């Protein structure tokens, strides 16, 4: 069974695609994105855990 590691990261509103593409290059997959109470974006990401 695949084991996962997770990351929660704030996403700057001026450069969302660049930030998410950088996470993707590091093997992170976007699971969800939410707006926090202050109006900013928070990304929830996962990737397979290294063996």
mmCIF entry with sequence, helices, sheets and N, C-alpha, C, O atoms, coordinates in Angstrom:
data_MODEL
# 
_entry.id   MODEL 
# 
_entity.id                         1 
_entity.type                       polymer 
_entity.pdbx_number_of_molecules   1 
# 
_entity_poly.entity_id                      1 
_entity_poly.type                           'polypeptide(L)' 
_entity_poly.nstd_linkage                   no 
_entity_poly.nstd_monomer                   no 
_entity_poly.pdbx_seq_one_letter_code       
;(UNK)(UNK)(UNK)(UNK)(UNK)(UNK)(UNK)(UNK)(UNK)(UNK)(UNK)(UNK)(UNK)(UNK)(UNK)(UNK)
(UNK)(UNK)(UNK)(UNK)(UNK)(UNK)(UNK)(UNK)(UNK)(UNK)(UNK)(UNK)(UNK)(UNK)(UNK)(UNK)
(UNK)(UNK)(UNK)(UNK)(UNK)(UNK)(UNK)(UNK)(UNK)(UNK)(UNK)(UNK)(UNK)(UNK)(UNK)(UNK)
(UNK)(UNK)(UNK)
;
_entity_poly.pdbx_seq_one_letter_code_can   XXXXXXXXXXXXXXXXXXXXXXXXXXXXXXXXXXXXXXXXXXXXXXXXXXX 
_entity_poly.pdbx_strand_id                 A 
# 
loop_
_entity_poly_seq.entity_id 
_entity_poly_seq.num 
_entity_poly_seq.mon_id 
_entity_poly_seq.hetero 
1 1  UNK n 
1 2  UNK n 
1 3  UNK n 
1 4  UNK n 
1 5  UNK n 
1 6  UNK n 
1 7  UNK n 
1 8  UNK n 
1 9  UNK n 
1 10 UNK n 
1 11 UNK n 
1 12 UNK n 
1 13 UNK n 
1 14 UNK n 
1 15 UNK n 
1 16 UNK n 
1 17 UNK n 
1 18 UNK n 
1 19 UNK n 
1 20 UNK n 
1 21 UNK n 
1 22 UNK n 
1 23 UNK n 
1 24 UNK n 
1 25 UNK n 
1 26 UNK n 
1 27 UNK n 
1 28 UNK n 
1 29 UNK n 
1 30 UNK n 
1 31 UNK n 
1 32 UNK n 
1 33 UNK n 
1 34 UNK n 
1 35 UNK n 
1 36 UNK n 
1 37 UNK n 
1 38 UNK n 
1 39 UNK n 
1 40 UNK n 
1 41 UNK n 
1 42 UNK n 
1 43 UNK n 
1 44 UNK n 
1 45 UNK n 
1 46 UNK n 
1 47 UNK n 
1 48 UNK n 
1 49 UNK n 
1 50 UNK n 
1 51 UNK n 
# 
_struct_asym.id          A 
_struct_asym.entity_id   1 
# 
_struct_conf.conf_type_id            HELX_P 
_struct_conf.id                      HELX_P1 
_struct_conf.pdbx_PDB_helix_id       AA1 
_struct_conf.beg_label_comp_id       UNK 
_struct_conf.beg_label_asym_id       A 
_struct_conf.beg_label_seq_id        16 
_struct_conf.pdbx_beg_PDB_ins_code   ? 
_struct_conf.end_label_comp_id       UNK 
_struct_conf.end_label_asym_id       A 
_struct_conf.end_label_seq_id        25 
_struct_conf.pdbx_end_PDB_ins_code   ? 
_struct_conf.beg_auth_comp_id        UNK 
_struct_conf.beg_auth_asym_id        A 
_struct_conf.beg_auth_seq_id         16 
_struct_conf.end_auth_comp_id        UNK 
_struct_conf.end_auth_asym_id        A 
_struct_conf.end_auth_seq_id         25 
_struct_conf.pdbx_PDB_helix_class    1 
_struct_conf.details                 ? 
_struct_conf.pdbx_PDB_helix_length   10 
# 
_struct_conf_type.id          HELX_P 
_struct_conf_type.criteria    ? 
_struct_conf_type.reference   ? 
# 
_struct_sheet.id               AA1 
_struct_sheet.type             ? 
_struct_sheet.number_strands   3 
_struct_sheet.details          ? 
# 
loop_
_struct_sheet_order.sheet_id 
_struct_sheet_order.range_id_1 
_struct_sheet_order.range_id_2 
_struct_sheet_order.offset 
_struct_sheet_order.sense 
AA1 1 2 ? anti-parallel 
AA1 2 3 ? anti-parallel 
# 
loop_
_struct_sheet_range.sheet_id 
_struct_sheet_range.id 
_struct_sheet_range.beg_label_comp_id 
_struct_sheet_range.beg_label_asym_id 
_struct_sheet_range.beg_label_seq_id 
_struct_sheet_range.pdbx_beg_PDB_ins_code 
_struct_sheet_range.end_label_comp_id 
_struct_sheet_range.end_label_asym_id 
_struct_sheet_range.end_label_seq_id 
_struct_sheet_range.pdbx_end_PDB_ins_code 
_struct_sheet_range.beg_auth_comp_id 
_struct_sheet_range.beg_auth_asym_id 
_struct_sheet_range.beg_auth_seq_id 
_struct_sheet_range.end_auth_comp_id 
_struct_sheet_range.end_auth_asym_id 
_struct_sheet_range.end_auth_seq_id 
AA1 1 UNK A 4  ? UNK A 11 ? UNK A 4  UNK A 11 
AA1 2 UNK A 41 ? UNK A 48 ? UNK A 41 UNK A 48 
AA1 3 UNK A 29 ? UNK A 35 ? UNK A 29 UNK A 35 
# 
loop_
_atom_site.group_PDB 
_atom_site.id 
_atom_site.type_symbol 
_atom_site.label_atom_id 
_atom_site.label_alt_id 
_atom_site.label_comp_id 
_atom_site.label_asym_id 
_atom_site.label_entity_id 
_atom_site.label_seq_id 
_atom_site.pdbx_PDB_ins_code 
_atom_site.Cartn_x 
_atom_site.Cartn_y 
_atom_site.Cartn_z 
_atom_site.occupancy 
_atom_site.B_iso_or_equiv 
_atom_site.pdbx_formal_charge 
_atom_site.auth_seq_id 
_atom_site.auth_comp_id 
_atom_site.auth_asym_id 
_atom_site.auth_atom_id 
_atom_site.pdbx_PDB_model_num 
ATOM 1   N N  . UNK A 1 1  ? 0.840   -1.172 0.000   1.00 0.00 ? 1  UNK A N  1 
ATOM 2   C CA . UNK A 1 1  ? 0.000   0.000  0.000   1.00 0.00 ? 1  UNK A CA 1 
ATOM 3   C C  . UNK A 1 1  ? 0.893   1.246  0.000   1.00 0.00 ? 1  UNK A C  1 
ATOM 4   O O  . UNK A 1 1  ? 1.908   1.296  0.694   1.00 0.00 ? 1  UNK A O  1 
ATOM 5   N N  . UNK A 1 2  ? 0.502   2.233  -0.779  1.00 0.00 ? 2  UNK A N  1 
ATOM 6   C CA . UNK A 1 2  ? 1.268   3.478  -0.853  1.00 0.00 ? 2  UNK A CA 1 
ATOM 7   C C  . UNK A 1 2  ? 1.114   4.272  0.436   1.00 0.00 ? 2  UNK A C  1 
ATOM 8   O O  . UNK A 1 2  ? 0.004   4.464  0.934   1.00 0.00 ? 2  UNK A O  1 
ATOM 9   N N  . UNK A 1 3  ? 2.234   4.728  0.966   1.00 0.00 ? 3  UNK A N  1 
ATOM 10  C CA . UNK A 1 3  ? 2.206   5.634  2.107   1.00 0.00 ? 3  UNK A CA 1 
ATOM 11  C C  . UNK A 1 3  ? 2.464   7.042  1.587   1.00 0.00 ? 3  UNK A C  1 
ATOM 12  O O  . UNK A 1 3  ? 3.242   7.231  0.653   1.00 0.00 ? 3  UNK A O  1 
ATOM 13  N N  . UNK A 1 4  ? 1.811   8.026  2.193   1.00 0.00 ? 4  UNK A N  1 
ATOM 14  C CA . UNK A 1 4  ? 1.885   9.403  1.710   1.00 0.00 ? 4  UNK A CA 1 
ATOM 15  C C  . UNK A 1 4  ? 2.483   10.315 2.758   1.00 0.00 ? 4  UNK A C  1 
ATOM 16  O O  . UNK A 1 4  ? 2.364   10.067 3.958   1.00 0.00 ? 4  UNK A O  1 
ATOM 17  N N  . UNK A 1 5  ? 3.128   11.374 2.295   1.00 0.00 ? 5  UNK A N  1 
ATOM 18  C CA . UNK A 1 5  ? 3.499   12.476 3.169   1.00 0.00 ? 5  UNK A CA 1 
ATOM 19  C C  . UNK A 1 5  ? 2.720   13.683 2.675   1.00 0.00 ? 5  UNK A C  1 
ATOM 20  O O  . UNK A 1 5  ? 2.381   13.778 1.495   1.00 0.00 ? 5  UNK A O  1 
ATOM 21  N N  . UNK A 1 6  ? 2.438   14.604 3.590   1.00 0.00 ? 6  UNK A N  1 
ATOM 22  C CA . UNK A 1 6  ? 1.566   15.731 3.286   1.00 0.00 ? 6  UNK A CA 1 
ATOM 23  C C  . UNK A 1 6  ? 2.258   17.047 3.606   1.00 0.00 ? 6  UNK A C  1 
ATOM 24  O O  . UNK A 1 6  ? 3.159   17.121 4.441   1.00 0.00 ? 6  UNK A O  1 
ATOM 25  N N  . UNK A 1 7  ? 1.803   18.076 2.913   1.00 0.00 ? 7  UNK A N  1 
ATOM 26  C CA . UNK A 1 7  ? 2.312   19.424 3.163   1.00 0.00 ? 7  UNK A CA 1 
ATOM 27  C C  . UNK A 1 7  ? 1.147   20.401 3.046   1.00 0.00 ? 7  UNK A C  1 
ATOM 28  O O  . UNK A 1 7  ? 0.286   20.261 2.178   1.00 0.00 ? 7  UNK A O  1 
ATOM 29  N N  . UNK A 1 8  ? 1.137   21.382 3.928   1.00 0.00 ? 8  UNK A N  1 
ATOM 30  C CA . UNK A 1 8  ? 0.167   22.470 3.874   1.00 0.00 ? 8  UNK A CA 1 
ATOM 31  C C  . UNK A 1 8  ? 0.979   23.741 3.669   1.00 0.00 ? 8  UNK A C  1 
ATOM 32  O O  . UNK A 1 8  ? 1.900   24.028 4.434   1.00 0.00 ? 8  UNK A O  1 
ATOM 33  N N  . UNK A 1 9  ? 0.631   24.508 2.623   1.00 0.00 ? 9  UNK A N  1 
ATOM 34  C CA . UNK A 1 9  ? 1.459   25.667 2.272   1.00 0.00 ? 9  UNK A CA 1 
ATOM 35  C C  . UNK A 1 9  ? 0.590   26.859 1.877   1.00 0.00 ? 9  UNK A C  1 
ATOM 36  O O  . UNK A 1 9  ? -0.394  26.701 1.153   1.00 0.00 ? 9  UNK A O  1 
ATOM 37  N N  . UNK A 1 10 ? 0.954   28.055 2.353   1.00 0.00 ? 10 UNK A N  1 
ATOM 38  C CA . UNK A 1 10 ? 0.276   29.257 1.873   1.00 0.00 ? 10 UNK A CA 1 
ATOM 39  C C  . UNK A 1 10 ? 0.696   29.526 0.434   1.00 0.00 ? 10 UNK A C  1 
ATOM 40  O O  . UNK A 1 10 ? 1.846   29.290 0.065   1.00 0.00 ? 10 UNK A O  1 
ATOM 41  N N  . UNK A 1 11 ? -0.228  30.014 -0.373  1.00 0.00 ? 11 UNK A N  1 
ATOM 42  C CA . UNK A 1 11 ? 0.047   30.303 -1.787  1.00 0.00 ? 11 UNK A CA 1 
ATOM 43  C C  . UNK A 1 11 ? -0.124  31.808 -2.003  1.00 0.00 ? 11 UNK A C  1 
ATOM 44  O O  . UNK A 1 11 ? -1.216  32.338 -1.799  1.00 0.00 ? 11 UNK A O  1 
ATOM 45  N N  . UNK A 1 12 ? 0.938   32.499 -2.412  1.00 0.00 ? 12 UNK A N  1 
ATOM 46  C CA . UNK A 1 12 ? 0.836   33.945 -2.655  1.00 0.00 ? 12 UNK A CA 1 
ATOM 47  C C  . UNK A 1 12 ? -0.168  34.240 -3.771  1.00 0.00 ? 12 UNK A C  1 
ATOM 48  O O  . UNK A 1 12 ? -0.191  33.556 -4.795  1.00 0.00 ? 12 UNK A O  1 
ATOM 49  N N  . UNK A 1 13 ? -0.986  35.253 -3.563  1.00 0.00 ? 13 UNK A N  1 
ATOM 50  C CA . UNK A 1 13 ? -2.046  35.568 -4.525  1.00 0.00 ? 13 UNK A CA 1 
ATOM 51  C C  . UNK A 1 13 ? -1.520  36.146 -5.834  1.00 0.00 ? 13 UNK A C  1 
ATOM 52  O O  . UNK A 1 13 ? -2.249  36.162 -6.825  1.00 0.00 ? 13 UNK A O  1 
ATOM 53  N N  . UNK A 1 14 ? -0.313  36.606 -5.866  1.00 0.00 ? 14 UNK A N  1 
ATOM 54  C CA . UNK A 1 14 ? 0.206   37.217 -7.081  1.00 0.00 ? 14 UNK A CA 1 
ATOM 55  C C  . UNK A 1 14 ? 0.895   36.229 -8.019  1.00 0.00 ? 14 UNK A C  1 
ATOM 56  O O  . UNK A 1 14 ? 1.195   36.583 -9.159  1.00 0.00 ? 14 UNK A O  1 
ATOM 57  N N  . UNK A 1 15 ? 1.155   34.997 -7.568  1.00 0.00 ? 15 UNK A N  1 
ATOM 58  C CA . UNK A 1 15 ? 1.912   34.062 -8.405  1.00 0.00 ? 15 UNK A CA 1 
ATOM 59  C C  . UNK A 1 15 ? 1.526   32.613 -8.121  1.00 0.00 ? 15 UNK A C  1 
ATOM 60  O O  . UNK A 1 15 ? 2.389   31.771 -7.873  1.00 0.00 ? 15 UNK A O  1 
ATOM 61  N N  . UNK A 1 16 ? 0.240   32.333 -8.160  1.00 0.00 ? 16 UNK A N  1 
ATOM 62  C CA . UNK A 1 16 ? -0.254  31.014 -7.767  1.00 0.00 ? 16 UNK A CA 1 
ATOM 63  C C  . UNK A 1 16 ? 0.294   29.887 -8.647  1.00 0.00 ? 16 UNK A C  1 
ATOM 64  O O  . UNK A 1 16 ? 0.773   28.876 -8.133  1.00 0.00 ? 16 UNK A O  1 
ATOM 65  N N  . UNK A 1 17 ? 0.224   30.058 -9.966  1.00 0.00 ? 17 UNK A N  1 
ATOM 66  C CA . UNK A 1 17 ? 0.638   28.986 -10.880 1.00 0.00 ? 17 UNK A CA 1 
ATOM 67  C C  . UNK A 1 17 ? 2.113   28.649 -10.724 1.00 0.00 ? 17 UNK A C  1 
ATOM 68  O O  . UNK A 1 17 ? 2.479   27.474 -10.719 1.00 0.00 ? 17 UNK A O  1 
ATOM 69  N N  . UNK A 1 18 ? 2.956   29.650 -10.599 1.00 0.00 ? 18 UNK A N  1 
ATOM 70  C CA . UNK A 1 18 ? 4.389   29.398 -10.441 1.00 0.00 ? 18 UNK A CA 1 
ATOM 71  C C  . UNK A 1 18 ? 4.656   28.593 -9.175  1.00 0.00 ? 18 UNK A C  1 
ATOM 72  O O  . UNK A 1 18 ? 5.426   27.632 -9.197  1.00 0.00 ? 18 UNK A O  1 
ATOM 73  N N  . UNK A 1 19 ? 4.030   28.978 -8.088  1.00 0.00 ? 19 UNK A N  1 
ATOM 74  C CA . UNK A 1 19 ? 4.234   28.280 -6.814  1.00 0.00 ? 19 UNK A CA 1 
ATOM 75  C C  . UNK A 1 19 ? 3.759   26.831 -6.910  1.00 0.00 ? 19 UNK A C  1 
ATOM 76  O O  . UNK A 1 19 ? 4.463   25.922 -6.470  1.00 0.00 ? 19 UNK A O  1 
ATOM 77  N N  . UNK A 1 20 ? 2.570   26.605 -7.483  1.00 0.00 ? 20 UNK A N  1 
ATOM 78  C CA . UNK A 1 20 ? 2.053   25.243 -7.597  1.00 0.00 ? 20 UNK A CA 1 
ATOM 79  C C  . UNK A 1 20 ? 2.893   24.406 -8.560  1.00 0.00 ? 20 UNK A C  1 
ATOM 80  O O  . UNK A 1 20 ? 3.094   23.216 -8.319  1.00 0.00 ? 20 UNK A O  1 
ATOM 81  N N  . UNK A 1 21 ? 3.388   25.005 -9.649  1.00 0.00 ? 21 UNK A N  1 
ATOM 82  C CA . UNK A 1 21 ? 4.271   24.278 -10.566 1.00 0.00 ? 21 UNK A CA 1 
ATOM 83  C C  . UNK A 1 21 ? 5.570   23.877 -9.878  1.00 0.00 ? 21 UNK A C  1 
ATOM 84  O O  . UNK A 1 21 ? 6.095   22.792 -10.132 1.00 0.00 ? 21 UNK A O  1 
ATOM 85  N N  . UNK A 1 22 ? 6.090   24.733 -9.017  1.00 0.00 ? 22 UNK A N  1 
ATOM 86  C CA . UNK A 1 22 ? 7.308   24.390 -8.264  1.00 0.00 ? 22 UNK A CA 1 
ATOM 87  C C  . UNK A 1 22 ? 7.067   23.186 -7.366  1.00 0.00 ? 22 UNK A C  1 
ATOM 88  O O  . UNK A 1 22 ? 7.905   22.288 -7.291  1.00 0.00 ? 22 UNK A O  1 
ATOM 89  N N  . UNK A 1 23 ? 5.921   23.166 -6.681  1.00 0.00 ? 23 UNK A N  1 
ATOM 90  C CA . UNK A 1 23 ? 5.591   21.997 -5.856  1.00 0.00 ? 23 UNK A CA 1 
ATOM 91  C C  . UNK A 1 23 ? 5.480   20.750 -6.733  1.00 0.00 ? 23 UNK A C  1 
ATOM 92  O O  . UNK A 1 23 ? 5.965   19.685 -6.352  1.00 0.00 ? 23 UNK A O  1 
ATOM 93  N N  . UNK A 1 24 ? 4.849   20.872 -7.898  1.00 0.00 ? 24 UNK A N  1 
ATOM 94  C CA . UNK A 1 24 ? 4.703   19.735 -8.809  1.00 0.00 ? 24 UNK A CA 1 
ATOM 95  C C  . UNK A 1 24 ? 6.039   19.182 -9.260  1.00 0.00 ? 24 UNK A C  1 
ATOM 96  O O  . UNK A 1 24 ? 6.197   17.967 -9.371  1.00 0.00 ? 24 UNK A O  1 
ATOM 97  N N  . UNK A 1 25 ? 7.008   20.056 -9.523  1.00 0.00 ? 25 UNK A N  1 
ATOM 98  C CA . UNK A 1 25 ? 8.338   19.600 -9.928  1.00 0.00 ? 25 UNK A CA 1 
ATOM 99  C C  . UNK A 1 25 ? 9.032   18.826 -8.817  1.00 0.00 ? 25 UNK A C  1 
ATOM 100 O O  . UNK A 1 25 ? 9.910   18.004 -9.083  1.00 0.00 ? 25 UNK A O  1 
ATOM 101 N N  . UNK A 1 26 ? 8.641   19.086 -7.573  1.00 0.00 ? 26 UNK A N  1 
ATOM 102 C CA . UNK A 1 26 ? 9.208   18.356 -6.434  1.00 0.00 ? 26 UNK A CA 1 
ATOM 103 C C  . UNK A 1 26 ? 8.407   17.100 -6.099  1.00 0.00 ? 26 UNK A C  1 
ATOM 104 O O  . UNK A 1 26 ? 8.666   16.445 -5.090  1.00 0.00 ? 26 UNK A O  1 
ATOM 105 N N  . UNK A 1 27 ? 7.427   16.763 -6.953  1.00 0.00 ? 27 UNK A N  1 
ATOM 106 C CA . UNK A 1 27 ? 6.673   15.532 -6.760  1.00 0.00 ? 27 UNK A CA 1 
ATOM 107 C C  . UNK A 1 27 ? 5.396   15.679 -5.957  1.00 0.00 ? 27 UNK A C  1 
ATOM 108 O O  . UNK A 1 27 ? 4.728   14.684 -5.676  1.00 0.00 ? 27 UNK A O  1 
ATOM 109 N N  . UNK A 1 28 ? 5.040   16.907 -5.578  1.00 0.00 ? 28 UNK A N  1 
ATOM 110 C CA . UNK A 1 28 ? 3.822   17.137 -4.798  1.00 0.00 ? 28 UNK A CA 1 
ATOM 111 C C  . UNK A 1 28 ? 2.611   17.196 -5.712  1.00 0.00 ? 28 UNK A C  1 
ATOM 112 O O  . UNK A 1 28 ? 2.676   17.774 -6.798  1.00 0.00 ? 28 UNK A O  1 
ATOM 113 N N  . UNK A 1 29 ? 1.510   16.604 -5.282  1.00 0.00 ? 29 UNK A N  1 
ATOM 114 C CA . UNK A 1 29 ? 0.239   16.640 -5.995  1.00 0.00 ? 29 UNK A CA 1 
ATOM 115 C C  . UNK A 1 29 ? -0.751  17.468 -5.180  1.00 0.00 ? 29 UNK A C  1 
ATOM 116 O O  . UNK A 1 29 ? -0.906  17.252 -3.978  1.00 0.00 ? 29 UNK A O  1 
ATOM 117 N N  . UNK A 1 30 ? -1.415  18.408 -5.833  1.00 0.00 ? 30 UNK A N  1 
ATOM 118 C CA . UNK A 1 30 ? -2.402  19.237 -5.158  1.00 0.00 ? 30 UNK A CA 1 
ATOM 119 C C  . UNK A 1 30 ? -3.638  18.406 -4.850  1.00 0.00 ? 30 UNK A C  1 
ATOM 120 O O  . UNK A 1 30 ? -4.227  17.797 -5.742  1.00 0.00 ? 30 UNK A O  1 
ATOM 121 N N  . UNK A 1 31 ? -4.025  18.387 -3.574  1.00 0.00 ? 31 UNK A N  1 
ATOM 122 C CA . UNK A 1 31 ? -5.213  17.651 -3.139  1.00 0.00 ? 31 UNK A CA 1 
ATOM 123 C C  . UNK A 1 31 ? -6.399  18.599 -3.030  1.00 0.00 ? 31 UNK A C  1 
ATOM 124 O O  . UNK A 1 31 ? -7.501  18.281 -3.478  1.00 0.00 ? 31 UNK A O  1 
ATOM 125 N N  . UNK A 1 32 ? -6.168  19.776 -2.428  1.00 0.00 ? 32 UNK A N  1 
ATOM 126 C CA . UNK A 1 32 ? -7.237  20.759 -2.246  1.00 0.00 ? 32 UNK A CA 1 
ATOM 127 C C  . UNK A 1 32 ? -6.604  22.125 -2.050  1.00 0.00 ? 32 UNK A C  1 
ATOM 128 O O  . UNK A 1 32 ? -5.437  22.246 -1.679  1.00 0.00 ? 32 UNK A O  1 
ATOM 129 N N  . UNK A 1 33 ? -7.401  23.144 -2.307  1.00 0.00 ? 33 UNK A N  1 
ATOM 130 C CA . UNK A 1 33 ? -6.971  24.508 -2.046  1.00 0.00 ? 33 UNK A CA 1 
ATOM 131 C C  . UNK A 1 33 ? -8.156  25.229 -1.409  1.00 0.00 ? 33 UNK A C  1 
ATOM 132 O O  . UNK A 1 33 ? -9.287  25.129 -1.884  1.00 0.00 ? 33 UNK A O  1 
ATOM 133 N N  . UNK A 1 34 ? -7.880  25.956 -0.328  1.00 0.00 ? 34 UNK A N  1 
ATOM 134 C CA . UNK A 1 34 ? -8.931  26.634 0.427   1.00 0.00 ? 34 UNK A CA 1 
ATOM 135 C C  . UNK A 1 34 ? -8.541  28.085 0.667   1.00 0.00 ? 34 UNK A C  1 
ATOM 136 O O  . UNK A 1 34 ? -7.363  28.443 0.637   1.00 0.00 ? 34 UNK A O  1 
ATOM 137 N N  . UNK A 1 35 ? -9.536  28.899 0.900   1.00 0.00 ? 35 UNK A N  1 
ATOM 138 C CA . UNK A 1 35 ? -9.311  30.285 1.291   1.00 0.00 ? 35 UNK A CA 1 
ATOM 139 C C  . UNK A 1 35 ? -9.329  30.345 2.812   1.00 0.00 ? 35 UNK A C  1 
ATOM 140 O O  . UNK A 1 35 ? -10.256 29.840 3.445   1.00 0.00 ? 35 UNK A O  1 
ATOM 141 N N  . UNK A 1 36 ? -8.300  30.967 3.405   1.00 0.00 ? 36 UNK A N  1 
ATOM 142 C CA . UNK A 1 36 ? -8.263  31.067 4.863   1.00 0.00 ? 36 UNK A CA 1 
ATOM 143 C C  . UNK A 1 36 ? -9.089  32.267 5.337   1.00 0.00 ? 36 UNK A C  1 
ATOM 144 O O  . UNK A 1 36 ? -9.647  32.997 4.518   1.00 0.00 ? 36 UNK A O  1 
ATOM 145 N N  . UNK A 1 37 ? -9.167  32.469 6.635   1.00 0.00 ? 37 UNK A N  1 
ATOM 146 C CA . UNK A 1 37 ? -9.986  33.536 7.214   1.00 0.00 ? 37 UNK A CA 1 
ATOM 147 C C  . UNK A 1 37 ? -9.530  34.923 6.793   1.00 0.00 ? 37 UNK A C  1 
ATOM 148 O O  . UNK A 1 37 ? -10.330 35.859 6.792   1.00 0.00 ? 37 UNK A O  1 
ATOM 149 N N  . UNK A 1 38 ? -8.264  35.073 6.436   1.00 0.00 ? 38 UNK A N  1 
ATOM 150 C CA . UNK A 1 38 ? -7.732  36.364 6.015   1.00 0.00 ? 38 UNK A CA 1 
ATOM 151 C C  . UNK A 1 38 ? -7.878  36.585 4.511   1.00 0.00 ? 38 UNK A C  1 
ATOM 152 O O  . UNK A 1 38 ? -7.480  37.636 4.008   1.00 0.00 ? 38 UNK A O  1 
ATOM 153 N N  . UNK A 1 39 ? -8.438  35.621 3.785   1.00 0.00 ? 39 UNK A N  1 
ATOM 154 C CA . UNK A 1 39 ? -8.629  35.748 2.344   1.00 0.00 ? 39 UNK A CA 1 
ATOM 155 C C  . UNK A 1 39 ? -7.502  35.188 1.502   1.00 0.00 ? 39 UNK A C  1 
ATOM 156 O O  . UNK A 1 39 ? -7.555  35.263 0.275   1.00 0.00 ? 39 UNK A O  1 
ATOM 157 N N  . UNK A 1 40 ? -6.481  34.627 2.137   1.00 0.00 ? 40 UNK A N  1 
ATOM 158 C CA . UNK A 1 40 ? -5.368  34.027 1.397   1.00 0.00 ? 40 UNK A CA 1 
ATOM 159 C C  . UNK A 1 40 ? -5.661  32.587 1.027   1.00 0.00 ? 40 UNK A C  1 
ATOM 160 O O  . UNK A 1 40 ? -6.602  31.979 1.537   1.00 0.00 ? 40 UNK A O  1 
ATOM 161 N N  . UNK A 1 41 ? -4.845  32.050 0.137   1.00 0.00 ? 41 UNK A N  1 
ATOM 162 C CA . UNK A 1 41 ? -5.010  30.668 -0.293  1.00 0.00 ? 41 UNK A CA 1 
ATOM 163 C C  . UNK A 1 41 ? -4.069  29.744 0.469   1.00 0.00 ? 41 UNK A C  1 
ATOM 164 O O  . UNK A 1 41 ? -2.926  30.097 0.760   1.00 0.00 ? 41 UNK A O  1 
ATOM 165 N N  . UNK A 1 42 ? -4.569  28.563 0.783   1.00 0.00 ? 42 UNK A N  1 
ATOM 166 C CA . UNK A 1 42 ? -3.773  27.533 1.443   1.00 0.00 ? 42 UNK A CA 1 
ATOM 167 C C  . UNK A 1 42 ? -3.903  26.259 0.617   1.00 0.00 ? 42 UNK A C  1 
ATOM 168 O O  . UNK A 1 42 ? -5.012  25.799 0.345   1.00 0.00 ? 42 UNK A O  1 
ATOM 169 N N  . UNK A 1 43 ? -2.768  25.694 0.219   1.00 0.00 ? 43 UNK A N  1 
ATOM 170 C CA . UNK A 1 43 ? -2.753  24.469 -0.584  1.00 0.00 ? 43 UNK A CA 1 
ATOM 171 C C  . UNK A 1 43 ? -2.460  23.265 0.305   1.00 0.00 ? 43 UNK A C  1 
ATOM 172 O O  . UNK A 1 43 ? -1.622  23.329 1.204   1.00 0.00 ? 43 UNK A O  1 
ATOM 173 N N  . UNK A 1 44 ? -3.159  22.178 0.040   1.00 0.00 ? 44 UNK A N  1 
ATOM 174 C CA . UNK A 1 44 ? -2.934  20.902 0.711   1.00 0.00 ? 44 UNK A CA 1 
ATOM 175 C C  . UNK A 1 44 ? -2.395  19.959 -0.353  1.00 0.00 ? 44 UNK A C  1 
ATOM 176 O O  . UNK A 1 44 ? -3.044  19.715 -1.370  1.00 0.00 ? 44 UNK A O  1 
ATOM 177 N N  . UNK A 1 45 ? -1.193  19.429 -0.105  1.00 0.00 ? 45 UNK A N  1 
ATOM 178 C CA . UNK A 1 45 ? -0.493  18.628 -1.107  1.00 0.00 ? 45 UNK A CA 1 
ATOM 179 C C  . UNK A 1 45 ? -0.087  17.283 -0.520  1.00 0.00 ? 45 UNK A C  1 
ATOM 180 O O  . UNK A 1 45 ? 0.021   17.124 0.695   1.00 0.00 ? 45 UNK A O  1 
ATOM 181 N N  . UNK A 1 46 ? 0.140   16.304 -1.423  1.00 0.00 ? 46 UNK A N  1 
ATOM 182 C CA . UNK A 1 46 ? 0.627   14.985 -0.994  1.00 0.00 ? 46 UNK A CA 1 
ATOM 183 C C  . UNK A 1 46 ? 1.593   14.460 -2.039  1.00 0.00 ? 46 UNK A C  1 
ATOM 184 O O  . UNK A 1 46 ? 1.574   14.873 -3.198  1.00 0.00 ? 46 UNK A O  1 
ATOM 185 N N  . UNK A 1 47 ? 2.440   13.536 -1.598  1.00 0.00 ? 47 UNK A N  1 
ATOM 186 C CA . UNK A 1 47 ? 3.325   12.792 -2.512  1.00 0.00 ? 47 UNK A CA 1 
ATOM 187 C C  . UNK A 1 47 ? 3.665   11.477 -1.840  1.00 0.00 ? 47 UNK A C  1 
ATOM 188 O O  . UNK A 1 47 ? 3.597   11.371 -0.616  1.00 0.00 ? 47 UNK A O  1 
ATOM 189 N N  . UNK A 1 48 ? 4.035   10.462 -2.632  1.00 0.00 ? 48 UNK A N  1 
ATOM 190 C CA . UNK A 1 48 ? 4.401   9.186  -2.044  1.00 0.00 ? 48 UNK A CA 1 
ATOM 191 C C  . UNK A 1 48 ? 5.602   9.360  -1.115  1.00 0.00 ? 48 UNK A C  1 
ATOM 192 O O  . UNK A 1 48 ? 6.556   10.077 -1.419  1.00 0.00 ? 48 UNK A O  1 
ATOM 193 N N  . UNK A 1 49 ? 5.519   8.690  0.006   1.00 0.00 ? 49 UNK A N  1 
ATOM 194 C CA . UNK A 1 49 ? 6.597   8.752  1.007   1.00 0.00 ? 49 UNK A CA 1 
ATOM 195 C C  . UNK A 1 49 ? 7.780   7.925  0.499   1.00 0.00 ? 49 UNK A C  1 
ATOM 196 O O  . UNK A 1 49 ? 7.610   6.827  -0.030  1.00 0.00 ? 49 UNK A O  1 
ATOM 197 N N  . UNK A 1 50 ? 8.977   8.481  0.675   1.00 0.00 ? 50 UNK A N  1 
ATOM 198 C CA . UNK A 1 50 ? 10.200  7.758  0.260   1.00 0.00 ? 50 UNK A CA 1 
ATOM 199 C C  . UNK A 1 50 ? 10.344  6.487  1.085   1.00 0.00 ? 50 UNK A C  1 
ATOM 200 O O  . UNK A 1 50 ? 10.088  6.475  2.289   1.00 0.00 ? 50 UNK A O  1 
ATOM 201 N N  . UNK A 1 51 ? 10.752  5.431  0.421   1.00 0.00 ? 51 UNK A N  1 
ATOM 202 C CA . UNK A 1 51 ? 10.892  4.124  1.104   1.00 0.00 ? 51 UNK A CA 1 
ATOM 203 C C  . UNK A 1 51 ? 12.061  4.111  2.055   1.00 0.00 ? 51 UNK A C  1 
ATOM 204 O O  . UNK A 1 51 ? 12.317  3.097  2.704   1.00 0.00 ? 51 UNK A O  1 
# 
